[in-house]
Amino acid sequence: MKTRVGDRVEQIFKKINVDKLPFKISPQNLNALGINIAEDLNDIFQGINMSPALKWCLSTVKKAKVFTLVYQANERGLPIYKEEIAKKLPEYSYKTIATIIDEGTQKGYYVPLEPYESSEGKKIQDKKVKNIRPSLDLIAAFYNWNIDRIAKISEIIKKFK
């Protein structure tokens, strides 16, 4: 038995969470939404190229996970070290994490700062331990990339409202 295109769209429509969308959509508009989403995804990938730092930090899943932890710690004003990153990403070895941080630091994408005090208020004495922060250029590129993403999603939402 042959399936009609309309039947297939209806089957897909039943499986997706349209109630989470900030607008109402019918099965007839599902393909148009899908095209817009795919175009946006392509723009997202292209946008990563706006900055060599952003492109490098998001070039692999490993690097992206490391960047996310470093970025979040920076925004929250929390210390983050190679050892801490390795503990938070147990699927990767300490050596892998250290290599990513060292390479990113060499390229100027990460900036090692003096260690913060520990959560117990003790100054960390080990001079080999460096608090890792994203560079100012990397932070700005990350904001700009996300601002572009938000603007494009807003345009898509307007089309379907």
C-alpha positions in Angstrom: 0.0 0.0 0.0 1.4 3.4 -1.0 1.5 6.2 1.5 0.4 9.6 0.3 2.6 12.6 1.1 -0.3 14.2 3.1 -0.7 11.0 5.1 3.0 11.0 6.0 2.9 14.6 7.1 -0.1 13.8 9.3 1.7 10.9 10.9 4.7 13.1 11.6 2.5 15.8 13.0 1.0 13.4 15.5 4.5 12.6 16.8 5.8 16.1 17.4 5.2 18.4 20.4 3.5 21.3 18.6 2.0 22.4 21.9 5.5 23.6 22.9 5.7 26.1 20.0 5.0 29.8 20.7 2.4 29.7 17.8 -0.3 27.4 16.4 0.6 25.3 13.4 -1.3 23.0 11.2 -0.1 19.9 9.3 -0.4 22.0 6.2 2.3 24.4 7.5 4.6 21.7 8.9 6.8 21.4 5.8 7.3 25.2 5.6 8.3 25.2 9.3 10.7 22.3 8.6 12.3 24.2 5.7 12.8 27.3 7.9 14.3 25.2 10.7 16.7 23.5 8.3 17.8 26.9 6.9 18.2 28.2 10.4 20.4 25.2 11.3 22.5 25.9 8.3 22.9 29.5 9.3 23.8 28.3 12.8 26.6 26.2 11.4 27.8 29.0 9.1 27.7 31.5 12.0 30.3 29.5 13.9 32.7 30.5 11.2 32.4 34.2 12.2 35.2 33.7 14.7 38.3 31.4 14.5 38.0 31.0 18.3 34.3 30.0 18.2 35.0 27.7 15.3 37.8 26.0 17.1 35.9 25.7 20.4 32.8 24.2 18.8 34.7 22.1 16.2 34.2 18.8 18.1 31.9 17.6 20.8 34.8 17.3 23.3 35.9 20.9 22.7 32.3 22.1 22.8 31.7 20.4 26.2 34.9 21.9 27.6 34.0 25.3 26.3 30.6 25.1 27.8 32.0 24.4 31.3 34.6 27.1 31.0 32.1 29.6 29.7 29.5 28.8 32.4 32.1 29.1 35.2 33.2 32.4 33.8 29.6 33.8 33.7 28.9 32.5 37.2 32.2 33.8 38.6 33.2 30.4 39.7 36.7 28.9 39.4 37.3 26.1 36.9 40.5 24.1 36.4 41.6 21.3 34.2 41.1 18.9 37.1 37.6 20.2 37.7 36.7 19.9 34.0 38.0 16.3 33.9 35.8 15.5 36.9 32.7 17.0 35.2 33.5 15.2 32.0 34.3 11.7 33.1 33.8 10.3 29.6 37.2 12.0 28.7 40.6 11.4 30.2 42.4 14.2 32.1 45.0 14.1 29.3 42.4 14.8 26.7 41.0 17.7 28.7 44.5 19.1 29.4 45.3 18.9 25.7 42.2 20.8 24.7 42.8 23.5 27.4 46.5 23.8 26.5 45.9 24.1 22.8 43.1 26.6 23.3 45.4 28.6 25.6 48.2 28.5 23.1 45.8 29.9 20.5 44.7 32.6 22.8 41.1 31.4 23.1 41.4 30.5 26.8 43.2 32.6 29.3 44.8 31.1 32.4 44.3 33.3 35.5 45.6 33.0 39.0 43.6 30.5 41.0 40.6 31.7 43.1 40.2 30.8 46.7 38.7 27.4 47.2 35.1 27.1 48.4 36.5 26.6 51.9 38.1 30.1 51.6 41.7 28.7 51.3 44.0 30.2 48.8 45.2 27.6 46.3 49.0 27.4 46.6 49.8 25.2 43.7 51.2 27.5 41.0 50.6 24.8 38.3 46.9 25.1 38.9 45.4 27.8 36.6 41.8 29.1 36.6 40.7 28.9 32.9 38.6 31.7 31.3 37.5 32.3 27.8 39.2 35.2 26.1 37.3 38.4 25.7 37.1 37.9 21.9 35.7 34.4 22.4 33.0 35.7 24.8 32.0 38.4 22.4 31.9 36.0 19.4 29.7 33.6 21.5 27.3 36.4 22.4 27.1 37.6 18.8 26.6 34.1 17.4 23.7 33.6 19.9 22.2 37.0 19.3 22.1 36.1 15.5 20.5 32.8 16.4 17.8 34.5 18.6 17.1 37.1 15.9 16.6 34.4 13.2 14.4 32.3 15.4 12.3 35.4 16.1 11.9 35.9 12.4 10.7 32.3 12.0 8.2 32.8 14.8 6.8 35.9 13.2 6.2 34.0 10.0 4.0 31.6 11.7 2.1 33.8 14.1 
